[in-house]
Amino acid sequence: MQRTFIEEFLKAAKQAPRIYFAPVLGAFNGIKAELKRLNSLP
């Protein structure tokens, strides 16, 4: 079975300390917030 990037990322996140993934998760949340803000503009 071929795994997707997201599945591999989540598997690694469960095995590794959270501190290693904090910058990636922060960037992801920032991008999501920015896209949400841009979509709500008139």
C-alpha positions, -999 to +999 in steps of 0.1 A: +000+000+000+013+034-010+012+060+018+004+097+011+026+125+024-001+135+050-003+099+064+035+097+067+036+132+083+010+123+109+027+090+116+060+108+122+043+134+143+030+108+167+064+093+171+086+124+174+085+151+201+060+179+193+087+206+193+101+193+159+067+198+142+058+232+158+073+253+130+056+233+103+023+233+121+026+271+128+033+278+091+004+256+080-020+274+104-007+308+092-013+299+056-048+286+064-056+318+083-043+340+055-064+321+029-095+324+051-088+361+054-084+366+016-115+346+008-136+368+032-125+401+014-153+417-006 
